[in-house]
């Protein structure tokens, strides 16, 4: 056990040194094999922010809309569905799936799981039935970034916490460091569990961590995130540093809460309750 631990730390240390100080890319674009290739998306119409943030109006979301939002994100980001029937002739080595190993980028959660520090004996009953959409909080002080030994997960200057799938060595330190459970690990090859691959986004491989990337690839093209487009006005993104941005206006007009705010991670996702 001790030898295995020493060997792992040695490999992680070598990887960290060999990969250098700063990630080379902001977004891994899909290559001809769908596995991803280093590229930068440049467009004059790209959306910019000093620090990206999101406001979710929980009162506007029901179970059906929550499902629509999750599907829009997961389909376009090639998130595997482990309830999907797999062609065993095409993938003969595929084994039955442990559904606890599901991959999630944005999903609905119950209030007491999303906000355990705000649970109260006399909490308004409505909060127990509302679907709270949870995702990576793109924290200003992201513990996952500090924990990653290879800088596979890193914070961009605009506050988006990204994943470089090629740098990820599957150590899952970032998952242990994230207090929100916003990261998923591919215990198996996810590709057989994708109904129809979207060629505009890279698929991942076994042994890689993944999570919400704030649709950085769409922002780079001047487009809104998939969850925003699917939310029918319930989700808004914008610049937290701009007093005139839509998110700042919503924060002025409504009472909002953030997840586990006392931890000092400074989440960039706010909830109107």
C-alpha positions as CSV (number, residue, x, y, z in Angstrom):
1,X,0.0,0.0,0.0
2,X,2.8,2.4,1.0
3,X,4.7,1.5,-2.2
4,X,1.6,2.2,-4.4
5,X,1.2,5.6,-2.6
6,X,4.8,6.5,-3.2
7,X,4.6,5.5,-6.8
8,X,1.5,7.5,-7.4
9,X,3.0,10.6,-5.8
10,X,6.1,10.2,-7.9
11,X,4.1,10.0,-11.1
12,X,1.9,13.0,-10.1
13,X,5.1,15.0,-9.3
14,X,6.7,14.2,-12.7
15,X,3.5,15.0,-14.5
16,X,3.2,18.4,-12.7
17,X,6.8,19.3,-13.7
18,X,6.6,18.0,-17.2
19,X,3.4,19.8,-18.0
20,X,4.7,23.2,-17.0
21,X,3.3,26.1,-15.2
22,X,0.3,27.3,-17.1
23,X,-2.3,25.3,-19.2
24,X,-1.7,25.8,-22.9
25,X,-5.3,26.1,-23.8
26,X,-8.6,27.6,-22.7
27,X,-10.7,25.1,-24.5
28,X,-10.1,21.7,-25.9
29,X,-11.7,21.6,-29.3
30,X,-12.8,18.3,-30.9
31,X,-10.4,16.6,-33.3
32,X,-11.3,14.1,-36.1
33,X,-11.5,11.2,-33.6
34,X,-13.8,13.2,-31.2
35,X,-11.2,13.0,-28.4
36,X,-10.2,16.7,-28.4
37,X,-7.3,18.7,-29.7
38,X,-5.7,21.9,-28.4
39,X,-7.2,25.0,-30.0
40,X,-8.3,28.5,-29.2
41,X,-11.6,29.8,-30.4
42,X,-11.3,33.5,-31.6
43,X,-14.2,35.5,-32.7
44,X,-14.9,39.2,-32.7
45,X,-18.4,38.6,-31.5
46,X,-17.2,36.6,-28.4
47,X,-18.8,37.5,-25.1
48,X,-16.5,38.9,-22.4
49,X,-16.6,39.5,-18.7
50,X,-14.2,40.5,-16.0
51,X,-15.8,37.7,-13.9
52,X,-18.6,35.5,-15.2
53,X,-21.5,34.8,-12.9
54,X,-24.9,33.2,-13.0
55,X,-28.2,33.9,-11.4
56,X,-30.9,31.2,-11.2
57,X,-34.5,32.1,-10.4
58,X,-35.7,29.0,-8.6
59,X,-39.3,30.2,-8.6
60,X,-39.4,30.0,-12.4
61,X,-38.2,26.3,-12.6
62,X,-40.4,23.2,-12.3
63,X,-39.4,19.6,-12.8
64,X,-40.1,19.6,-16.5
65,X,-38.0,22.7,-17.1
66,X,-35.3,21.3,-14.9
67,X,-35.1,18.2,-17.1
68,X,-35.1,20.4,-20.2
69,X,-32.2,22.4,-18.9
70,X,-30.1,19.3,-18.0
71,X,-30.8,17.6,-21.3
72,X,-29.7,20.7,-23.3
73,X,-26.4,20.8,-21.4
74,X,-25.7,17.1,-21.4
75,X,-26.6,16.4,-25.0
76,X,-24.4,19.2,-26.4
77,X,-21.5,18.3,-24.1
78,X,-21.6,14.6,-24.9
79,X,-22.4,13.7,-21.3
80,X,-23.0,9.9,-21.2
81,X,-26.3,8.5,-20.1
82,X,-25.7,5.3,-18.2
83,X,-29.4,4.3,-18.6
84,X,-28.8,4.2,-22.3
85,X,-29.0,0.8,-24.0
86,X,-25.5,-0.1,-25.4
87,X,-25.0,-2.1,-28.6
88,X,-23.0,-5.0,-27.3
89,X,-22.0,-6.1,-30.8
90,X,-20.3,-2.7,-31.3
91,X,-19.0,-2.6,-27.7
92,X,-18.6,-6.3,-26.7
93,X,-16.6,-5.5,-23.5
94,X,-19.3,-3.3,-22.0
95,X,-20.3,-4.4,-18.6
96,X,-23.4,-3.5,-16.5
97,X,-23.3,0.0,-15.1
98,X,-23.1,1.1,-11.5
99,X,-25.6,4.0,-11.7
100,X,-23.8,5.7,-8.8
101,X,-21.1,6.4,-11.3
102,X,-23.3,8.8,-13.3
103,X,-21.8,11.9,-15.0
104,X,-23.6,15.2,-14.2
105,X,-22.9,18.7,-15.3
106,X,-26.1,20.4,-14.2
107,X,-28.9,18.7,-12.4
108,X,-31.8,19.3,-10.0
109,X,-31.2,18.8,-6.3
110,X,-33.3,19.0,-3.1
111,X,-32.8,22.1,-1.0
112,X,-31.4,20.3,2.1
113,X,-28.7,18.7,-0.1
114,X,-27.9,21.9,-2.0
115,X,-28.0,24.2,1.1
116,X,-27.3,22.0,4.1
117,X,-26.1,25.0,6.1
118,X,-29.4,26.8,5.5
119,X,-31.7,23.9,6.6
120,X,-34.1,25.0,9.4
121,X,-36.7,23.3,11.5
122,X,-39.3,25.8,10.4
123,X,-38.2,26.3,6.8
124,X,-41.0,27.2,4.4
125,X,-42.5,24.0,3.0
126,X,-42.2,25.2,-0.6
127,X,-38.4,24.9,-0.5
128,X,-38.7,21.2,0.1
129,X,-40.4,20.7,-3.3
130,X,-38.5,23.2,-5.5
131,X,-35.9,21.7,-8.0
132,X,-32.7,23.6,-7.3
133,X,-30.4,23.4,-10.3
134,X,-26.8,22.8,-9.2
135,X,-23.6,22.8,-11.2
136,X,-20.0,23.9,-10.9
137,X,-20.0,27.2,-9.0
138,X,-16.8,28.5,-10.8
139,X,-15.6,29.8,-7.4
140,X,-13.4,32.8,-7.1
141,X,-11.3,30.9,-4.6
142,X,-11.6,27.5,-6.2
143,X,-10.2,24.7,-3.9
144,X,-10.2,22.2,-6.9
145,X,-7.7,24.4,-8.7
146,X,-5.4,24.4,-5.7
147,X,-5.7,20.6,-5.3
148,X,-4.9,19.6,-8.9
149,X,-1.3,18.4,-9.2
150,X,-1.1,18.8,-13.0
151,X,-3.1,22.0,-13.4
152,X,-5.6,20.1,-15.5
153,X,-8.2,22.2,-13.7
154,X,-7.5,25.9,-13.8
155,X,-9.2,29.3,-13.4
156,X,-9.3,31.6,-16.4
157,X,-8.8,35.3,-15.9
158,X,-12.6,35.8,-16.4
159,X,-13.3,33.4,-13.5
160,X,-14.4,30.3,-15.4
161,X,-12.9,27.2,-13.9
162,X,-11.9,24.9,-16.8
163,X,-10.8,21.3,-17.4
164,X,-8.0,20.3,-19.7
165,X,-8.9,16.7,-20.3
166,X,-5.4,15.9,-21.7
167,X,-3.7,16.9,-18.5
168,X,-6.0,15.0,-16.2
169,X,-4.3,12.0,-14.6
170,X,-7.5,10.8,-12.8
171,X,-6.1,11.3,-9.3
172,X,-9.5,12.8,-8.3
173,X,-7.9,15.3,-5.8
174,X,-10.1,18.0,-7.3
175,X,-13.2,15.9,-6.5
176,X,-12.1,15.5,-2.9
177,X,-11.4,19.3,-2.7
178,X,-14.8,20.4,-4.2
179,X,-17.3,21.0,-1.4
180,X,-20.2,21.0,-3.9
181,X,-20.0,17.5,-5.5
182,X,-19.9,19.3,-8.9
183,X,-17.3,16.9,-10.5
184,X,-17.8,13.5,-12.0
185,X,-15.2,10.8,-12.8
186,X,-15.3,8.5,-15.8
187,X,-14.8,5.0,-14.3
188,X,-15.4,3.6,-17.8
189,X,-15.3,4.7,-21.4
190,X,-18.3,7.1,-21.6
191,X,-18.6,7.0,-25.5
192,X,-20.8,3.9,-25.7
193,X,-23.3,5.6,-23.5
194,X,-23.8,8.6,-25.8
195,X,-26.8,8.4,-28.1
196,X,-25.6,10.8,-30.7
197,X,-22.2,12.5,-30.4
198,X,-22.1,16.3,-30.9
199,X,-19.0,16.9,-33.1
200,X,-18.7,20.4,-31.8
201,X,-17.5,19.3,-28.4
202,X,-14.8,16.7,-27.4
203,X,-15.8,13.4,-25.9
204,X,-13.9,12.3,-22.9
205,X,-12.1,9.0,-22.0
206,X,-12.0,6.6,-19.1
207,X,-10.1,7.9,-16.1
208,X,-10.9,11.6,-16.7
209,X,-12.7,14.1,-14.4
210,X,-15.3,16.4,-16.0
211,X,-17.8,19.1,-15.0
212,X,-19.6,22.2,-16.2
213,X,-17.4,24.6,-18.2
214,X,-19.9,27.5,-18.3
215,X,-20.2,26.8,-22.0
216,X,-16.9,28.6,-22.6
217,X,-17.0,27.3,-26.2
218,X,-20.3,29.1,-26.8
219,X,-19.3,32.3,-25.1
220,X,-16.2,32.4,-27.4
221,X,-18.6,32.5,-30.3
222,X,-20.9,35.1,-28.9
223,X,-23.6,32.6,-27.8
224,X,-25.3,32.1,-24.5
225,X,-24.8,28.9,-22.5
226,X,-27.1,26.0,-23.4
227,X,-28.7,26.1,-19.9
228,X,-29.5,29.7,-20.4
229,X,-31.2,29.2,-23.7
230,X,-33.2,26.3,-22.4
231,X,-34.3,27.9,-19.2
232,X,-37.0,30.2,-20.6
233,X,-35.5,33.2,-18.7
234,X,-34.9,31.4,-15.4
235,X,-31.1,31.4,-15.7
236,X,-29.1,34.6,-16.6
237,X,-25.3,34.9,-17.0
238,X,-23.2,38.1,-17.0
239,X,-20.4,40.1,-15.6
240,X,-20.3,40.2,-11.8
241,X,-17.9,43.1,-12.0
242,X,-20.1,45.2,-14.2
243,X,-22.8,47.1,-12.2
244,X,-24.9,47.5,-15.3
245,X,-24.9,43.8,-16.3
246,X,-28.1,41.7,-16.1
247,X,-26.8,39.6,-13.3
248,X,-25.9,42.6,-11.2
249,X,-29.3,44.1,-11.8
250,X,-31.0,40.9,-10.6
251,X,-28.8,40.8,-7.5
252,X,-29.9,44.4,-6.7
253,X,-33.6,43.6,-7.1
254,X,-33.8,40.2,-5.4
255,X,-32.6,38.4,-2.3
256,X,-30.2,35.6,-3.3
257,X,-28.3,32.8,-1.7
258,X,-25.2,30.9,-2.6
259,X,-24.1,27.4,-1.7
260,X,-22.0,26.9,1.3
261,X,-20.9,30.5,1.3
262,X,-19.3,30.3,4.7
263,X,-16.5,28.2,3.3
264,X,-14.9,31.2,1.6
265,X,-14.8,29.8,-1.9
266,X,-16.8,32.7,-3.2
267,X,-19.2,30.8,-5.6
268,X,-20.2,32.7,-8.8
269,X,-23.7,31.1,-8.9
270,X,-26.5,32.9,-7.1
271,X,-30.1,31.6,-6.5
272,X,-33.2,33.9,-6.3
273,X,-35.5,32.4,-3.7
